[in-house]
């Protein structure tokens, strides 16, 4: 009898395979593999469960994370985050002050992003039947581009790939907390992406965007390559790098590309608009380190190649196993 | 330091007070106290976390329950359930077959109710950090009555109160499982309410509806009385009763009115349309035992009175404490 393992919650290959099996009973009516679903009337909707441990970390906490995480899944499809539902699963014995603190953090993030909380639910389960606090959010909003929905299916050979910031900030921050490493300056990139990404919707050559959460930039690259049958070539030298992430990754043997982000997106855009996209991104503090990192090509359909500084190409595979459980 | 207790997850008084404190940071932008929120464009949205134990019970299972529970919160506001999001929080070590079985059950319930699954999320947490499986659903749909939204604020003195079935079937069923009682014929009322309730939207005097989940019929009555400042008088003799519920309630000392339902609604309707409403309800198998159970009055504003067969009136208070954790 197969039992669930932590790798199946990692956001990588095993998660993908598990989700395929879970969706099988739903037959034809299964969601497409994008971050948010598009409904009639221009609405977008997305849902996410957040189980991060520790509940508070440099750069954010569970309350902030659950709002950003869901709102960002809308933002990357050109949907303005407007409404939020919030479901609480809390463990008996949790100090009420902790729960109230995370609600305060969620409320401030909603206010900042112009989101209204419209529905909620609260469950308390007996001690030992949940670990502290889980929050599940659903975000809703309306698309700003009803005529031209974003999605990986729009990618064309020659398109440029842009990363809005260094990979792995959230994952490295959680890892540093978990392993009690003191890494000066390292903090999660947990942030609302809509203010950064909204202006890109004015570009006619914008193809698709994805925030790189569980499984990191590597998982998004692999999903795009496999999902579209195109090849993606990434220049390792061009990837924005954060020294804190590099030191954590180095010490723990992680690939920064497989570490989660919570405020960093990968963007596919027509080559002639790549410079304009970078310019728009760099106007916002969150996009200060945005960089063109790769290209859509035709040579290795379905594969992601990483062009290394010494001139080789290594194939980047979908992350497998679980680097770090409960990252988000 | 206040710590969370199980009573705060009961759906009664303590839940209400906790939720008020949790919503405080959201300031003016807090949801109204109805089962589903109404958004621009005639959309309704609702969210719920499901933590029921055991995962499978007579009449249903977690997969069926999570679809019915969220869809019903739309149905009682005159919103046709159309779309569902589903967030999975599973414990490492759970047999994958269990998860797949509940997905199958959810998928069948969606197919039956015409709901499409549009978004999902899957988290696996380390062994011991969650108990088996929690599912969180958000349901979405469009109202069939954009001009006349349902809500307790519509209640007027003289209105009739109708209950679509006997109180407490779900709660009594879970209690019987938990205490290993063998009660022939007893099963949860877990069901999709839209087919039963949709026809009522043709009545111009339909005021409000609520499915009586955690906290049971008693919690809904008290919320309506307190939320509107009207008095509600219920005739104990007229309440539909289920022998299985009565025997469980009797043995364990529970009030059936405080036991959860998962397919039974309380309805407020203008007195001149009460008979028509009953006729419409009784056409559907789920409404075979529907009954007019009470009246909105003005004598005891904010209170619920239960008119007993021996001629007295006892005040029905919002349930407090926790009869039974993890009922839904």
Boltz contact constraints between the chains, C-beta under 6 A:
constraints:
  - contact:
      token1: [A, 1]
      token2: [B, 95]
      max_distance: 6.0
  - contact:
      token1: [A, 2]
      token2: [B, 96]
      max_distance: 6.0
  - contact:
      token1: [A, 3]
      token2: [B, 93]
      max_distance: 6.0
  - contact:
      token1: [A, 3]
      token2: [B, 95]
      max_distance: 6.0
  - contact:
      token1: [A, 4]
      token2: [B, 90]
      max_distance: 6.0
  - contact:
      token1: [A, 4]
      token2: [B, 92]
      max_distance: 6.0
  - contact:
      token1: [A, 4]
      token2: [B, 94]
      max_distance: 6.0
  - contact:
      token1: [A, 4]
      token2: [B, 96]
      max_distance: 6.0
  - contact:
      token1: [A, 4]
      token2: [B, 124]
      max_distance: 6.0
  - contact:
      token1: [A, 6]
      token2: [B, 92]
      max_distance: 6.0
  - contact:
      token1: [A, 6]
      token2: [B, 124]
      max_distance: 6.0
  - contact:
      token1: [A, 8]
      token2: [B, 124]
      max_distance: 6.0
  - contact:
      token1: [A, 9]
      token2: [B, 123]
      max_distance: 6.0
  - contact:
      token1: [A, 9]
      token2: [B, 124]
      max_distance: 6.0
  - contact:
      token1: [A, 19]
      token2: [B, 122]
      max_distance: 6.0
  - contact:
      token1: [A, 22]
      token2: [B, 103]
      max_distance: 6.0
  - contact:
      token1: [A, 25]
      token2: [B, 103]
      max_distance: 6.0
  - contact:
      token1: [A, 25]
      token2: [B, 104]
      max_distance: 6.0
  - contact:
      token1: [A, 25]
      token2: [B, 107]
      max_distance: 6.0
  - contact:
      token1: [A, 26]
      token2: [B, 107]
      max_distance: 6.0
  - contact:
      token1: [A, 26]
      token2: [B, 117]
      max_distance: 6.0
  - contact:
      token1: [A, 29]
      token2: [B, 116]
      max_distance: 6.0
  - contact:
      token1: [A, 31]
      token2: [B, 118]
      max_distance: 6.0
  - contact:
      token1: [A, 31]
      token2: [B, 119]
      max_distance: 6.0
  - contact:
      token1: [A, 37]
      token2: [B, 118]
      max_distance: 6.0
  - contact:
      token1: [A, 37]
      token2: [B, 119]
      max_distance: 6.0
  - contact:
      token1: [A, 41]
      token2: [B, 41]
      max_distance: 6.0
  - contact:
      token1: [A, 45]
      token2: [B, 119]
      max_distance: 6.0
  - contact:
      token1: [A, 46]
      token2: [B, 119]
      max_distance: 6.0
  - contact:
      token1: [A, 47]
      token2: [B, 85]
      max_distance: 6.0
  - contact:
      token1: [A, 47]
      token2: [B, 87]
      max_distance: 6.0
  - contact:
      token1: [A, 47]
      token2: [B, 119]
      max_distance: 6.0
  - contact:
      token1: [A, 47]
      token2: [B, 121]
      max_distance: 6.0
  - contact:
      token1: [A, 47]
      token2: [B, 138]
      max_distance: 6.0
  - contact:
      token1: [A, 48]
      token2: [B, 121]
      max_distance: 6.0
  - contact:
      token1: [A, 49]
      token2: [B, 87]
      max_distance: 6.0
  - contact:
      token1: [A, 49]
      token2: [B, 89]
      max_distance: 6.0
  - contact:
      token1: [A, 49]
      token2: [B, 121]
      max_distance: 6.0
  - contact:
      token1: [A, 49]
      token2: [B, 123]
      max_distance: 6.0
  - contact:
      token1: [A, 51]
      token2: [B, 123]
      max_distance: 6.0
  - contact:
      token1: [A, 51]
      token2: [B, 125]
      max_distance: 6.0
  - contact:
      token1: [A, 85]
      token2: [B, 47]
      max_distance: 6.0
  - contact:
      token1: [A, 85]
      token2: [B, 138]
      max_distance: 6.0
  - contact:
      token1: [A, 87]
      token2: [B, 47]
      max_distance: 6.0
  - contact:
      token1: [A, 87]
      token2: [B, 49]
      max_distance: 6.0
  - contact:
      token1: [A, 87]
      token2: [B, 136]
      max_distance: 6.0
  - contact:
      token1: [A, 89]
      token2: [B, 49]
      max_distance: 6.0
  - contact:
      token1: [A, 89]
      token2: [B, 134]
      max_distance: 6.0
  - contact:
      token1: [A, 90]
      token2: [B, 4]
      max_distance: 6.0
  - contact:
      token1: [A, 92]
      token2: [B, 4]
      max_distance: 6.0
  - contact:
      token1: [A, 92]
      token2: [B, 6]
      max_distance: 6.0
  - contact:
      token1: [A, 93]
      token2: [B, 3]
      max_distance: 6.0
  - contact:
      token1: [A, 94]
      token2: [B, 4]
      max_distance: 6.0
  - contact:
      token1: [A, 95]
      token2: [B, 1]
      max_distance: 6.0
  - contact:
      token1: [A, 95]
      token2: [B, 3]
      max_distance: 6.0
  - contact:
      token1: [A, 96]
      token2: [B, 2]
      max_distance: 6.0
  - contact:
      token1: [A, 96]
      token2: [B, 4]
      max_distance: 6.0
  - contact:
      token1: [A, 103]
      token2: [B, 22]
      max_distance: 6.0
  - contact:
      token1: [A, 103]
      token2: [B, 25]
      max_distance: 6.0
  - contact:
      token1: [A, 104]
      token2: [B, 25]
      max_distance: 6.0
  - contact:
      token1: [A, 107]
      token2: [B, 25]
      max_distance: 6.0
  - contact:
      token1: [A, 107]
      token2: [B, 26]
      max_distance: 6.0
  - contact:
      token1: [A, 116]
      token2: [B, 29]
      max_distance: 6.0
  - contact:
      token1: [A, 117]
      token2: [B, 26]
      max_distance: 6.0
  - contact:
      token1: [A, 118]
      token2: [B, 31]
      max_distance: 6.0
  - contact:
      token1: [A, 118]
      token2: [B, 37]
      max_distance: 6.0
  - contact:
      token1: [A, 119]
      token2: [B, 31]
      max_distance: 6.0
  - contact:
      token1: [A, 119]
      token2: [B, 37]
      max_distance: 6.0
  - contact:
      token1: [A, 119]
      token2: [B, 45]
      max_distance: 6.0
  - contact:
      token1: [A, 119]
      token2: [B, 46]
      max_distance: 6.0
  - contact:
      token1: [A, 119]
      token2: [B, 47]
      max_distance: 6.0
  - contact:
      token1: [A, 121]
      token2: [B, 47]
      max_distance: 6.0
  - contact:
      token1: [A, 121]
      token2: [B, 48]
      max_distance: 6.0
  - contact:
      token1: [A, 121]
      token2: [B, 49]
      max_distance: 6.0
  - contact:
      token1: [A, 122]
      token2: [B, 19]
      max_distance: 6.0
  - contact:
      token1: [A, 123]
      token2: [B, 9]
      max_distance: 6.0
  - contact:
      token1: [A, 123]
      token2: [B, 49]
      max_distance: 6.0
  - contact:
      token1: [A, 123]
      token2: [B, 51]
      max_distance: 6.0
  - contact:
      token1: [A, 124]
      token2: [B, 4]
      max_distance: 6.0
  - contact:
      token1: [A, 124]
      token2: [B, 6]
      max_distance: 6.0
  - contact:
      token1: [A, 124]
      token2: [B, 8]
      max_distance: 6.0
  - contact:
      token1: [A, 124]
      token2: [B, 9]
      max_distance: 6.0
  - contact:
      token1: [A, 125]
      token2: [B, 51]
      max_distance: 6.0
  - contact:
      token1: [A, 125]
      token2: [B, 326]
      max_distance: 6.0
  - contact:
      token1: [A, 126]
      token2: [B, 325]
      max_distance: 6.0
  - contact:
      token1: [A, 129]
      token2: [B, 131]
      max_distance: 6.0
  - contact:
      token1: [A, 130]
      token2: [B, 130]
      max_distance: 6.0
  - contact:
      token1: [A, 131]
      token2: [B, 129]
      max_distance: 6.0
  - contact:
      token1: [A, 134]
      token2: [B, 89]
      max_distance: 6.0
  - contact:
      token1: [A, 136]
      token2: [B, 87]
      max_distance: 6.0
  - contact:
      token1: [A, 136]
      token2: [B, 136]
      max_distance: 6.0
  - contact:
      token1: [A, 138]
      token2: [B, 47]
      max_distance: 6.0
  - contact:
      token1: [A, 138]
      token2: [B, 85]
      max_distance: 6.0
  - contact:
      token1: [A, 138]
      token2: [B, 138]
      max_distance: 6.0
  - contact:
      token1: [A, 325]
      token2: [B, 126]
      max_distance: 6.0
  - contact:
      token1: [A, 326]
      token2: [B, 125]
      max_distance: 6.0
